[in-house]
Amino acid sequence: MPKVKMPRKSTLVDMTAMCDVAFLLLTFFMLATKFKPDEPVTVVTPSSINTKLLPDSDVIMLTVDKDGRVFFSMDGQPKRQQLIEDLNTQYKLGLTPAEINNFTIGASVGTEIKNLKSYLAVKPAERKKSGLETGIPSDSANNEVAVWIEYARNAQGGNPKLQYCIKADNGTPYPKIKEILDTFKDKKIQKLNLVTNLETAPPGTAAALARDEHK
């Protein structure tokens, strides 16, 4: 009895459709991705041997430049939007949707609350020339840093991963740092992270010995 010959089928897989999908995805991410906005001030932080890395999310950051100006920032656009909407309602700022969006997608903010509407109406590249970047007041007479911290905590909704960071310039006057530390203390916030540059531990110190043991 003759054998039945089965027709051979090609094992070649047409990848044309897959390549089209890959290029479509690549194009989408290139067009849709937004880079992190530039910070309004450049801060040269002091050095330390601490190897803990700054977290990428769940952070409330206070940046202090060498002149003592305080800037506030917080990650997470939905939380930033909640924060600015709460401030807008409480202080009757009269912010437009465009100004609210400028805060939501923006970087740090460093101005008095009474000037916030004018501040957000100006493009980030023009704020330095506007004279509005005077910093957030932190003195006892008008401690708006405490206001930003309180409203930021409310916007976070009790986030257990939330961390507080202070990024101060190496030349920042100490009294300004003390004002901020006292503000956190008044808010019953005991755990803070000071942002520094990493340097090598001096030979013979406990940190250097611990480092050598893990090699």
C-alpha positions in Angstrom: 0.0 0.0 0.0 1.6 3.3 -1.1 2.4 5.8 1.7 0.4 8.9 1.9 2.6 12.0 1.6 1.5 14.9 3.8 2.0 18.3 2.3 4.9 20.2 3.8 4.1 23.5 5.4 6.5 26.3 5.8 7.8 26.9 9.4 8.7 30.5 8.6 6.9 33.0 10.9 6.0 36.3 9.3 7.4 39.0 11.7 6.2 41.9 9.7 3.2 42.6 12.0 5.4 42.3 15.1 7.9 44.8 13.8 5.1 47.2 13.0 3.8 46.9 16.5 7.3 47.4 18.0 7.9 50.6 16.0 4.4 51.9 16.8 5.1 51.4 20.6 8.5 53.0 20.2 7.0 56.0 18.5 4.3 56.3 21.1 6.7 56.4 24.0 9.0 58.9 22.2 6.1 61.3 21.7 4.3 60.8 25.0 7.2 60.8 27.4 7.7 64.0 29.4 11.1 64.7 30.9 11.4 65.9 34.5 11.3 69.7 34.7 14.5 71.5 35.6 14.8 72.6 39.2 14.7 76.4 39.6 18.0 76.6 41.6 21.3 74.8 41.6 22.3 73.4 45.0 25.8 72.2 46.0 25.1 69.7 48.8 27.7 68.9 51.5 29.5 65.5 51.4 28.9 62.6 53.7 29.7 58.8 53.8 26.1 57.8 54.0 25.3 55.3 51.2 21.5 55.4 51.5 20.0 56.3 48.1 17.4 59.0 47.6 14.1 57.3 46.8 12.5 57.9 43.4 8.9 58.3 44.7 6.9 59.1 47.8 9.1 62.0 48.7 8.4 65.5 50.0 11.5 67.6 49.4 12.5 71.0 50.7 15.4 72.6 48.8 17.3 75.5 50.3 19.8 77.5 48.2 22.9 79.3 49.5 20.8 82.5 50.0 18.3 80.7 52.3 15.4 80.6 49.8 13.2 77.5 50.4 11.6 75.6 47.5 9.0 72.9 47.9 8.5 69.8 45.7 6.6 66.6 45.8 6.3 63.7 43.3 3.1 62.2 41.9 0.9 64.3 39.6 -2.5 63.3 41.1 -1.2 64.1 44.6 0.2 67.4 43.4 -3.1 68.3 41.8 -4.9 67.5 45.1 -2.5 69.7 47.0 -2.8 72.7 44.7 -6.6 72.4 44.6 -6.8 72.4 48.4 -4.6 75.4 48.6 -6.6 77.2 46.0 -9.8 76.5 47.9 -8.5 77.4 51.3 -6.7 80.6 50.3 -9.1 81.7 47.5 -6.3 82.0 45.0 -8.5 82.0 42.0 -6.2 79.7 40.0 -7.2 78.8 36.5 -7.1 75.2 35.2 -4.0 76.1 33.2 -2.2 77.4 36.4 -3.3 74.3 38.3 -1.9 72.2 35.5 1.4 74.2 35.6 1.8 73.2 39.2 0.7 69.6 38.7 3.3 68.9 36.0 5.9 71.3 37.2 9.0 71.0 39.5 9.7 72.9 42.7 7.8 76.0 43.9 9.5 78.8 45.8 7.3 81.8 46.5 4.8 83.2 49.0 1.2 81.8 48.8 -0.1 85.3 48.0 2.0 85.3 44.9 1.3 81.8 43.8 -1.2 82.7 41.1 1.2 85.1 39.5 4.1 82.6 39.9 2.2 79.8 38.2 1.0 82.1 35.4 4.6 82.6 34.3 6.6 80.1 32.3 9.3 78.3 34.4 12.1 79.8 32.3 10.8 83.3 33.0 10.2 83.0 36.8 13.8 83.9 37.7 13.4 87.2 35.9 10.0 87.9 37.3 11.3 88.4 40.9 8.7 86.0 42.3 11.2 83.3 43.3 11.8 84.8 46.7 11.4 81.4 48.5 8.8 80.1 50.8 8.8 82.0 54.2 9.9 79.8 57.1 10.2 82.3 60.0 8.0 82.3 63.0 6.1 85.4 61.8 5.0 83.8 58.6 5.9 80.1 58.4 4.4 79.0 55.1 6.8 76.0 55.0 4.5 74.5 57.7 1.5 75.1 55.5 3.0 73.3 52.5 4.0 70.4 54.7 0.6 70.1 56.2 -1.3 70.2 52.9 1.2 67.9 51.3 0.6 65.3 54.0 -3.1 65.6 53.5 -2.7 65.1 49.8 -0.6 61.9 50.5 -3.5 60.4 52.3 -1.5 58.7 55.1 1.0 57.2 52.7 3.2 54.9 54.9 6.1 55.1 52.5 6.3 58.9 52.6 9.7 60.3 53.3 10.8 63.9 54.1 14.0 65.2 52.6 16.0 68.4 53.0 18.4 69.3 50.2 20.4 72.3 51.4 23.4 74.1 49.8 26.7 73.8 51.4 26.7 77.6 52.0 23.1 77.8 53.4 23.1 79.8 56.7 22.5 77.5 59.6 19.7 79.6 61.2 17.6 78.9 58.0 18.2 75.1 58.4 17.2 75.4 62.1 13.9 77.1 61.2 13.1 74.2 58.9 14.1 71.6 61.4 12.0 73.3 64.1 9.0 73.3 61.6 9.3 69.5 61.2 9.6 69.1 64.9 6.4 71.2 65.5 4.6 68.9 63.0 5.8 65.8 65.0 7.9 64.6 62.1 11.0 63.0 63.6 12.5 61.1 60.6 14.2 63.3 58.1 16.7 62.7 55.3 19.5 65.1 54.5 20.6 64.9 50.9 24.4 64.9 50.5 27.1 64.0 48.1 28.8 60.6 48.6 32.4 60.6 49.7 34.8 57.8 50.7 34.9 57.0 54.3 38.2 58.0 56.0 40.5 55.0 56.5 40.4 53.4 60.0 36.9 54.7 60.8 34.0 52.4 61.7 32.3 53.2 58.4 35.5 52.2 56.5 35.9 49.0 58.5 32.2 48.0 57.9 32.7 48.7 54.2 35.8 46.5 54.0 34.0 43.7 55.7 31.3 43.6 53.0 33.8 43.4 50.1 
